[in-house]
Amino acid sequence: MKRTFVLGLAITAAVTGGCKKKQAAPPQAGSGAAAQQDVPKTRPSQQPLPQLPDLELAADPKRAEKIELGHALFFDQRLSGGNDRACYSCHKNEDGNGGHDPVAIGSGDKPLTRHAPVIWNVAYFKGSFYWDGRAKTLEDNAKGAWGGPNMNAGKDNLDKKAAELAAIPGYKKLFDAAFPGTEIKADQVANALSEYERTLICKDTAYDKYAAGDKAALDDQQQRGLDVFLGKGQCGMTCHAPPYFSTAMGAEGGVYFNVGIGTDQPEDKVDVGRTKVSNRPEDWAAFKPPSLRNVTKSPPYFHNGSVAKLEDAVKIMATGGIANKNKNPALADRGLTDAERADLIAFLGGLECPGKLEEPKLP
């Protein structure tokens, strides 16, 4: 928990000029205290802002072929056990590429336990995939979803399923190009899917343009909202530091917060979140903060999809979350006015990703 707060603090300090203030010099004779109070405060929105770094990838001469294959697989319902679910089924454009329903609906129309998050920039997570960070790599994430209840192909059946797909004439050509001379198993399918997901980069939002120097990219209200986000609201200091807008991105192993969502029920019914992975009681009901990119397009919100409106989600977080035995101490009521919350929500509109996932022609 401590490193979560420190990471956000460091990034916020970088854009606000740090937490320490120079002590004002004593007023000169005749200047008056009022003149001292009229000195304008530095606005975070007007300072240099961090920009999304390039995604670092190892050299791979077959990456383009793997991406083409993974693109097709991502949209293909034949990957699932019942031929009724594709990866895209939970990450559609019309839902900001997050989940449409409060919790994901798996193969066979079975409700799962958690909400499907937005996957723009998912490759920036390091060793922390899924809400609880249980998967170390995108490939592990792909296998988990493919073999588990999401797609229900069966954990022990993935190699067979991969071979069946590779035998389809159109897919055989794609697999041969991506993995020449290789027996096709689950590892190759997971790698291709992951290489496609590594292309899902959102770095051309209005915020990104503004941070790069286009000061017309965010309007006046959005700039005020960015001031709230980085200042009084302390959103960037805790869970959603820019440029990732998730303090879990770029942090090895991720970081996790208990904000109280889902804890207002009998304790034996609570989703324990990260504790199931770490076995540490201090991680009870803590989850990885998602990126806020595309947040205005991707309701409902939080790991259980329990909040339908962005305004309500913002209010919960701005007032300190929901009290419970393990709520993160970094959360507090920031005392935002209605106008400040409106400005903050307007700024979040500046994080909308203009791109979309393009559906390919399937083999």
Protein Blocks (a to p, Z undefined) as FASTA:
>chain_A
ZZmmmmmmmmmmmmnopjbdcddddddehkbpmlmmmpccddfklpccdddddddddddf
klmmmmmmmmmmmmmmklpmnopacfklmmcfkloopafbfbacdehiiacfbdcddfeh
klmpghigcjkopafbfklmmmmmmmmmmnonojklmmmmmmmmmmpmklmmmmmmmmgh
iacdfklmmmmmmmmmmmmccfkbfklmmmnopaklpcfklmmmmmmmmmmnommmmmmc
cfklpakgopahiaaddehgopaccfklpcgkjmmmnopaklgoiacdddfehklmmcce
djkopafbfklmmmmmmnopaadfkbcfkbccehiafklmmmmmmmmmmmccfbdcdddd
dZZ
